Amino acid sequence: MRFGNRTTGGRLALGFGGLMTVMLMLIGLAVWNMAQIDGQLDKILGDNLRSSQLLNDMSEAAHTETTELRNLLLLSNSEREVVTNAQHVAAERKKYHEAHAILEKMPAATEDLALRKATDAAALAARRVNDEIIQLARTHHTSEALELLRTQGGAVTAAWQTALDAEIEHQKQENAKAGTQAHQQYVRTISILGLTVFAGLLMAFFIARTTTRSVTLPVAQAMEAAERIAGGDLGRPIHTRSADELGRMLAALEKMRLGPAHSVT
């Protein structure tokens, strides 16, 4: 059925329904887009912050391991204290490996993988020297252990910590870059959403205008025709193609016009 042939109430209901549909679609689109943005931001920022936390945990564990190793050599006065400090070293290594295992499962770019590889190599070199120092201490070769710590232990541990610091600094830069990218994506999405809302409002305006004109124009035409007939002007025909109430009213006015005209004729 043509829109103009619907009843006035039907046209108004259809127009109002169309407006409500457009508004609900815009609201749904806005909610969906914002949910997508939130999800992406959470993923980007969450992964980067998690990586930073894991690297800090690894750095702290490496630092504590080095401290416990020095305590083992300098402060342990008995076999029991040596064993206790060695256990502390093992506990810190466990913390390091747990954080490292989680970090390895997280997404990483080529530069990230290169830095991780450098850190792993430095950690392996430091651990080899540290293991030798612990073994010397356990077999009561304290002077040899101290000499090895002095000549090699400090250097390899410093290289390990430097590699970790480089990873942490790189991750900070990645966090800042991710935040900038997330903001840019947010701005782009808001811009697209704004354009969509604008287009929706234009559509709503068109629906409202079409619905209003479908009612007001026939009413104006009927008023004009009635005034002409009342003034005795029966020469101008009244045209209508609508089959609704207003169309039938115009058709009735046309019959009224023709009635007196035929009588005069």
Sine and cosine of phi, psi and omega as CSV:
sin_phi,cos_phi,sin_psi,cos_psi,sin_omega,cos_omega
0.00,0.00,0.73,-0.68,0.03,-1.00
-0.89,0.45,0.52,-0.86,-0.02,-1.00
-0.86,0.52,-0.64,0.77,-0.04,-1.00
-0.94,0.34,-0.31,0.95,-0.01,-1.00
-1.00,-0.02,-0.09,1.00,0.05,-1.00
-0.96,0.29,0.33,-0.94,0.07,-1.00
-0.92,0.39,0.34,-0.94,0.01,-1.00
-0.86,0.51,-0.71,0.71,0.04,-1.00
-0.88,0.47,-0.62,0.79,0.02,-1.00
-0.91,0.43,-0.66,0.75,0.02,-1.00
-0.91,0.42,-0.69,0.72,0.02,-1.00
-0.89,0.46,-0.67,0.74,0.01,-1.00
-0.90,0.43,-0.67,0.75,0.01,-1.00
-0.91,0.42,-0.68,0.73,0.02,-1.00
-0.90,0.44,-0.71,0.70,0.02,-1.00
-0.89,0.45,-0.65,0.76,0.05,-1.00
-0.89,0.46,-0.63,0.78,0.04,-1.00
-0.90,0.44,-0.68,0.74,0.04,-1.00
-0.88,0.48,-0.71,0.71,0.01,-1.00
-0.89,0.45,-0.62,0.78,0.02,-1.00
-0.90,0.45,-0.71,0.70,0.02,-1.00
-0.88,0.48,-0.70,0.71,-0.02,-1.00
-0.91,0.42,-0.67,0.74,0.03,-1.00
-0.90,0.43,-0.61,0.79,0.05,-1.00
-0.90,0.44,-0.67,0.75,0.02,-1.00
-0.90,0.43,-0.68,0.73,0.03,-1.00
-0.90,0.45,-0.70,0.72,0.02,-1.00
-0.88,0.47,-0.67,0.74,0.02,-1.00
-0.89,0.45,-0.67,0.75,0.01,-1.00
-0.89,0.45,-0.71,0.70,0.00,-1.00
-0.89,0.46,-0.69,0.73,-0.01,-1.00
-0.89,0.45,-0.71,0.71,0.00,-1.00
-0.90,0.44,-0.67,0.74,0.00,-1.00
-0.91,0.41,-0.60,0.80,0.06,-1.00
-0.90,0.43,-0.65,0.76,0.05,-1.00
-0.89,0.45,-0.68,0.74,0.02,-1.00
-0.88,0.47,-0.74,0.67,-0.01,-1.00
-0.86,0.52,-0.68,0.73,-0.01,-1.00
-0.90,0.45,-0.68,0.73,-0.01,-1.00
-0.93,0.38,-0.67,0.75,0.03,-1.00
-0.89,0.45,-0.69,0.72,0.02,-1.00
-0.87,0.49,-0.65,0.76,-0.01,-1.00
-0.92,0.40,-0.76,0.66,-0.05,-1.00
-0.90,0.44,-0.81,0.59,-0.06,-1.00
-0.94,0.33,-0.60,0.80,0.00,-1.00
-0.89,0.46,-0.71,0.70,0.00,-1.00
-0.89,0.45,-0.68,0.73,-0.04,-1.00
-0.93,0.36,-0.66,0.75,0.03,-1.00
-0.92,0.38,-0.60,0.80,0.04,-1.00
-0.90,0.43,-0.67,0.75,0.04,-1.00
-0.88,0.47,-0.67,0.74,0.03,-1.00
-0.88,0.47,-0.68,0.73,-0.01,-1.00
-0.90,0.44,-0.66,0.75,0.01,-1.00
-0.91,0.42,-0.66,0.75,0.02,-1.00
-0.91,0.42,-0.63,0.78,0.06,-1.00
-0.91,0.42,-0.62,0.78,0.06,-1.00
-0.89,0.45,-0.66,0.75,0.02,-1.00
-0.90,0.43,-0.67,0.74,0.00,-1.00
-0.90,0.44,-0.68,0.74,0.02,-1.00
-0.91,0.42,-0.65,0.76,0.02,-1.00
-0.90,0.43,-0.66,0.75,0.02,-1.00
-0.90,0.44,-0.67,0.74,0.01,-1.00
-0.90,0.43,-0.69,0.72,0.00,-1.00
-0.91,0.41,-0.62,0.79,0.04,-1.00
-0.86,0.51,-0.69,0.73,0.02,-1.00
-0.90,0.44,-0.66,0.75,0.02,-1.00
-0.89,0.45,-0.70,0.72,0.01,-1.00
-0.90,0.43,-0.56,0.83,0.03,-1.00
-0.91,0.41,-0.67,0.75,0.04,-1.00
-0.92,0.40,-0.64,0.77,0.05,-1.00
-0.87,0.49,-0.62,0.78,-0.01,-1.00
-0.86,0.52,-0.63,0.78,-0.05,-1.00
-1.00,0.09,-0.62,0.79,-0.17,-0.99
-0.99,-0.10,-0.46,0.89,-0.12,-0.99
-0.91,-0.41,-0.18,0.98,-0.03,-1.00
-0.99,0.15,0.84,-0.54,-0.03,-1.00
-0.95,-0.32,0.00,1.00,-0.02,-1.00
-0.54,-0.84,0.24,-0.97,0.03,-1.00
-0.87,0.49,-0.61,0.79,-0.02,-1.00
-0.90,0.43,-0.66,0.75,0.02,-1.00
-0.93,0.38,-0.59,0.81,0.06,-1.00
-0.88,0.47,-0.71,0.70,0.01,-1.00
-0.89,0.45,-0.66,0.75,-0.01,-1.00
-0.89,0.46,-0.73,0.69,0.02,-1.00
-0.91,0.41,-0.57,0.82,0.06,-1.00
-0.90,0.43,-0.60,0.80,0.06,-1.00
-0.92,0.40,-0.60,0.80,0.06,-1.00
-0.89,0.45,-0.65,0.76,0.06,-1.00
-0.87,0.49,-0.69,0.72,0.00,-1.00
-0.90,0.44,-0.61,0.79,0.00,-1.00
-0.91,0.42,-0.66,0.75,0.02,-1.00
-0.92,0.38,-0.58,0.81,0.06,-1.00
-0.91,0.42,-0.59,0.81,0.04,-1.00
-0.89,0.45,-0.70,0.72,0.04,-1.00
-0.86,0.50,-0.68,0.73,-0.01,-1.00
-0.88,0.48,-0.74,0.67,-0.06,-1.00
-0.92,0.39,-0.58,0.81,0.03,-1.00
-0.90,0.44,-0.71,0.70,0.04,-1.00
-0.91,0.41,-0.64,0.76,-0.01,-1.00
-0.89,0.45,-0.65,0.76,-0.01,-1.00
-0.89,0.45,-0.65,0.76,0.03,-1.00
-0.92,0.39,-0.67,0.74,-0.01,-1.00
-0.88,0.47,-0.61,0.79,-0.03,-1.00
-0.90,0.43,-0.44,0.90,-0.02,-1.00
-1.00,0.10,-0.18,0.98,-0.04,-1.00
-1.00,0.06,0.48,-0.88,0.00,-1.00
-0.88,0.48,0.60,-0.80,-0.04,-1.00
-0.53,-0.85,0.59,-0.81,0.07,-1.00
-0.99,0.14,0.10,-1.00,-0.04,-1.00
-0.86,0.51,-0.68,0.73,0.00,-1.00
-0.90,0.43,-0.60,0.80,0.05,-1.00
-0.88,0.47,-0.70,0.71,-0.02,-1.00
-0.90,0.44,-0.61,0.79,0.02,-1.00
-0.91,0.42,-0.67,0.74,0.03,-1.00
-0.92,0.40,-0.63,0.78,0.04,-1.00
-0.90,0.45,-0.66,0.75,0.02,-1.00
-0.88,0.47,-0.67,0.75,0.02,-1.00
-0.91,0.42,-0.64,0.76,0.03,-1.00
-0.91,0.42,-0.67,0.74,0.01,-1.00
-0.88,0.47,-0.65,0.76,0.01,-1.00
-0.91,0.41,-0.67,0.74,0.02,-1.00
-0.92,0.40,-0.63,0.77,0.02,-1.00
-0.90,0.43,-0.67,0.74,0.01,-1.00
-0.89,0.46,-0.68,0.73,0.01,-1.00
-0.90,0.43,-0.67,0.74,0.01,-1.00
-0.92,0.40,-0.66,0.75,-0.03,-1.00
-0.91,0.43,-0.61,0.79,0.02,-1.00
-0.88,0.48,-0.71,0.70,0.02,-1.00
-0.92,0.38,-0.68,0.73,-0.01,-1.00
-0.89,0.46,-0.64,0.77,0.02,-1.00
-0.89,0.45,-0.63,0.78,0.02,-1.00
-0.92,0.39,-0.63,0.78,0.04,-1.00
-0.90,0.44,-0.69,0.73,0.01,-1.00
-0.90,0.45,-0.67,0.75,0.00,-1.00
-0.90,0.43,-0.65,0.76,0.05,-1.00
-0.89,0.45,-0.65,0.76,0.00,-1.00
-0.92,0.40,-0.63,0.77,-0.01,-1.00
-0.93,0.36,-0.45,0.89,0.01,-1.00
-0.99,-0.12,0.29,0.96,0.10,-0.99
0.91,0.41,0.47,0.88,0.12,-0.99
-0.98,-0.20,0.88,0.47,-0.12,-0.99
-0.90,0.45,-0.67,0.74,-0.04,-1.00
-0.90,0.44,-0.66,0.75,0.05,-1.00
-0.90,0.43,-0.63,0.78,0.02,-1.00
-0.89,0.46,-0.67,0.74,0.02,-1.00
-0.91,0.42,-0.63,0.77,0.02,-1.00
-0.91,0.42,-0.66,0.75,0.02,-1.00
-0.91,0.41,-0.62,0.79,0.05,-1.00
-0.90,0.44,-0.65,0.76,-0.04,-1.00
-0.94,0.33,-0.67,0.74,-0.12,-0.99
-1.00,0.08,-0.53,0.85,-0.08,-1.00
-0.81,-0.59,-0.64,0.77,-0.12,-0.99
-0.84,0.54,-0.71,0.70,-0.02,-1.00
-0.89,0.45,-0.66,0.75,-0.05,-1.00
-0.93,0.38,-0.73,0.68,-0.05,-1.00
-0.93,0.36,-0.56,0.83,0.03,-1.00
-0.93,0.37,-0.65,0.76,0.04,-1.00
-0.90,0.44,-0.63,0.77,0.03,-1.00
-0.90,0.43,-0.62,0.78,0.04,-1.00
-0.90,0.44,-0.73,0.68,-0.02,-1.00
-0.91,0.41,-0.60,0.80,0.04,-1.00
-0.89,0.45,-0.66,0.75,0.03,-1.00
-0.90,0.44,-0.65,0.76,0.05,-1.00
-0.91,0.42,-0.67,0.75,0.02,-1.00
-0.88,0.47,-0.60,0.80,0.03,-1.00
-0.91,0.42,-0.65,0.76,0.05,-1.00
-0.90,0.43,-0.68,0.73,-0.02,-1.00
-0.90,0.44,-0.68,0.73,0.00,-1.00
-0.90,0.43,-0.67,0.74,0.04,-1.00
-0.89,0.46,-0.64,0.77,0.00,-1.00
-0.91,0.41,-0.59,0.81,0.07,-1.00
-0.87,0.49,-0.68,0.73,0.03,-1.00
-0.90,0.43,-0.63,0.78,0.04,-1.00
-0.91,0.42,-0.60,0.80,0.04,-1.00
-0.88,0.47,-0.71,0.71,0.01,-1.00
-0.90,0.44,-0.66,0.75,0.01,-1.00
-0.90,0.43,-0.67,0.75,0.01,-1.00
-0.90,0.44,-0.63,0.78,0.04,-1.00
-0.90,0.45,-0.66,0.75,0.03,-1.00
-0.90,0.43,-0.70,0.72,0.01,-1.00
-0.90,0.44,-0.64,0.77,0.01,-1.00
-0.90,0.44,-0.65,0.76,0.02,-1.00
-0.91,0.42,-0.68,0.74,0.02,-1.00
-0.89,0.46,-0.66,0.75,0.03,-1.00
-0.90,0.43,-0.62,0.78,0.03,-1.00
-0.89,0.47,-0.70,0.71,0.00,-1.00
-0.89,0.45,-0.68,0.73,0.01,-1.00
-0.89,0.46,-0.68,0.73,-0.02,-1.00
-0.91,0.42,-0.66,0.75,0.03,-1.00
-0.89,0.45,-0.62,0.78,0.02,-1.00
-0.90,0.44,-0.72,0.70,0.02,-1.00
-0.89,0.45,-0.66,0.75,0.02,-1.00
-0.89,0.45,-0.64,0.77,0.03,-1.00
-0.89,0.46,-0.67,0.74,0.04,-1.00
-0.90,0.43,-0.63,0.77,0.01,-1.00
-0.90,0.43,-0.68,0.73,0.03,-1.00
-0.89,0.45,-0.66,0.75,0.03,-1.00
-0.87,0.49,-0.71,0.71,0.02,-1.00
-0.89,0.45,-0.63,0.78,0.03,-1.00
-0.91,0.42,-0.63,0.78,0.03,-1.00
-0.92,0.39,-0.62,0.79,0.08,-1.00
-0.88,0.48,-0.68,0.74,0.03,-1.00
-0.89,0.45,-0.68,0.73,0.02,-1.00
-0.89,0.46,-0.66,0.75,0.04,-1.00
-0.88,0.47,-0.67,0.74,0.01,-1.00
-0.89,0.45,-0.68,0.73,0.01,-1.00
-0.89,0.45,-0.72,0.69,-0.01,-1.00
-0.89,0.45,-0.67,0.74,-0.03,-1.00
-0.91,0.40,-0.70,0.71,0.00,-1.00
-0.89,0.46,-0.69,0.72,0.00,-1.00
-0.90,0.43,-0.69,0.72,-0.02,-1.00
-0.90,0.43,-0.70,0.72,-0.02,-1.00
-0.92,0.40,-0.51,0.86,0.01,-1.00
-0.92,0.40,-0.32,0.95,0.02,-1.00
-0.98,-0.19,-0.74,0.68,-0.13,-0.99
-0.95,0.32,-0.59,0.80,-0.03,-1.00
-0.91,0.42,-0.74,0.67,0.06,-1.00
-0.89,0.46,-0.60,0.80,0.03,-1.00
-0.89,0.46,-0.71,0.71,0.03,-1.00
-0.89,0.45,-0.65,0.76,0.02,-1.00
-0.90,0.44,-0.65,0.76,0.01,-1.00
-0.91,0.42,-0.68,0.74,0.01,-1.00
-0.89,0.46,-0.69,0.72,0.00,-1.00
-0.89,0.45,-0.69,0.73,-0.01,-1.00
-0.90,0.43,-0.67,0.74,0.00,-1.00
-0.89,0.45,-0.64,0.77,0.02,-1.00
-0.91,0.41,-0.60,0.80,0.02,-1.00
-0.92,0.40,-0.71,0.71,0.00,-1.00
-0.89,0.45,-0.68,0.74,0.02,-1.00
-0.89,0.46,-0.50,0.86,0.01,-1.00
-1.00,0.06,0.04,1.00,0.04,-1.00
1.00,0.02,0.10,1.00,0.03,-1.00
-1.00,0.07,0.99,-0.16,-0.04,-1.00
-0.94,-0.34,0.17,0.99,-0.10,-1.00
-1.00,0.02,-0.31,0.95,-0.06,-1.00
-0.99,-0.15,0.87,-0.49,-0.02,-1.00
-0.93,0.36,0.40,-0.92,0.03,-1.00
-0.95,-0.31,0.91,-0.42,-0.06,-1.00
-0.98,-0.17,0.63,-0.78,0.11,-0.99
-0.43,-0.91,0.63,-0.78,0.08,-1.00
-0.90,-0.43,0.04,1.00,-0.04,-1.00
-1.00,0.04,0.57,-0.82,0.01,-1.00
-0.94,-0.33,0.19,0.98,-0.01,-1.00
-1.00,0.07,-0.18,-0.98,-0.04,-1.00
-0.85,0.53,-0.69,0.72,-0.01,-1.00
-0.92,0.39,-0.60,0.80,0.05,-1.00
-0.90,0.43,-0.67,0.74,0.03,-1.00
-0.91,0.41,-0.58,0.81,0.05,-1.00
-0.90,0.44,-0.67,0.74,0.04,-1.00
-0.90,0.43,-0.62,0.78,0.04,-1.00
-0.89,0.45,-0.63,0.78,0.04,-1.00
-0.91,0.42,-0.64,0.77,0.05,-1.00
-0.90,0.44,-0.59,0.81,0.04,-1.00
-0.90,0.44,-0.63,0.78,0.05,-1.00
-0.91,0.41,-0.65,0.76,0.05,-1.00
-0.88,0.48,-0.65,0.76,0.01,-1.00
-0.90,0.44,-0.67,0.74,-0.06,-1.00
-0.95,0.31,-0.51,0.86,-0.04,-1.00
-0.86,0.50,-0.86,0.51,0.05,-1.00
-0.88,0.47,-0.58,0.81,0.01,-1.00
-0.88,0.48,-0.69,0.72,0.01,-1.00
-0.91,0.40,-0.58,0.82,0.00,-1.00
-0.91,0.41,-0.65,0.76,0.03,-1.00
-0.90,0.44,-0.66,0.75,0.01,-1.00
-0.89,0.45,0.00,0.00,0.00,0.00
